[in-house]
């Protein structure tokens, strides 16, 4: 299911995680050559991708939320 990015946080391993509107999290790593997301490395880049939709597999699977929607 397609869900927009509403925010970000960094995990314990210093990787960026997108917070999706559905209440799930999804890593948005920049690890060339497998994952090319140089925009995640800067605040301006992350801000420019707010609202970008990602495929949320957790929604498709019916997984519980990672954070409360009223957070």
C-alpha positions as CSV (number, residue, x, y, z in Angstrom):
1,X,0.0,0.0,0.0
2,X,1.4,3.4,-0.9
3,X,1.9,5.7,2.1
4,X,3.4,9.2,2.3
5,X,6.5,10.1,4.3
6,X,5.5,12.4,7.2
7,X,8.8,12.5,9.1
8,X,12.1,10.9,9.9
9,X,14.2,9.6,12.8
10,X,17.6,7.9,13.1
11,X,17.8,4.4,14.4
12,X,20.4,3.0,16.9
13,X,22.7,2.1,14.0
14,X,22.6,5.7,12.6
15,X,20.4,4.8,9.6
16,X,17.6,7.1,8.6
17,X,14.0,5.8,9.0
18,X,11.0,7.3,7.4
19,X,7.8,7.7,9.4
20,X,4.9,6.9,7.2
21,X,1.3,8.4,7.5
22,X,0.0,4.9,8.2
23,X,1.9,4.6,11.5
24,X,4.7,2.4,10.2
25,X,8.4,3.0,9.8
26,X,10.6,2.2,6.8
27,X,14.4,2.5,6.5
28,X,15.5,4.9,3.8
29,X,19.2,4.0,3.6
30,X,21.8,5.3,1.2
31,X,24.1,2.4,0.6
32,X,25.5,2.4,-2.9
33,X,25.4,0.5,-5.1
34,X,22.3,-1.3,-3.7
35,X,20.4,1.6,-2.4
36,X,20.8,5.0,-4.0
37,X,19.2,7.6,-1.8
38,X,21.7,10.5,-1.5
39,X,18.8,12.8,-0.5
40,X,18.6,11.1,2.9
41,X,22.0,12.4,3.9
42,X,21.0,16.0,4.3
43,X,18.2,17.7,6.2
44,X,17.2,19.6,3.1
45,X,17.1,16.4,1.1
46,X,14.9,14.7,3.7
47,X,12.6,17.7,3.9
48,X,12.3,17.7,0.1
49,X,11.0,14.1,0.2
50,X,8.3,14.7,2.8
51,X,5.0,13.6,1.2
52,X,6.9,11.1,-1.2
53,X,5.0,7.9,-1.2
54,X,6.7,4.6,-0.4
55,X,5.3,1.1,-0.7
56,X,4.4,0.0,2.9
57,X,4.7,-3.8,3.1
58,X,3.7,-3.7,6.7
59,X,0.3,-2.3,5.7
60,X,-0.1,-5.0,3.1
61,X,0.7,-7.6,5.8
62,X,-1.6,-6.0,8.4
63,X,1.3,-5.5,10.9
64,X,0.8,-3.5,14.0
65,X,1.7,0.2,14.0
66,X,5.3,1.2,14.9
67,X,4.1,4.4,16.5
68,X,0.7,5.8,17.5
69,X,-1.0,7.9,14.9
70,X,-1.8,10.6,17.4
71,X,1.9,11.0,18.1
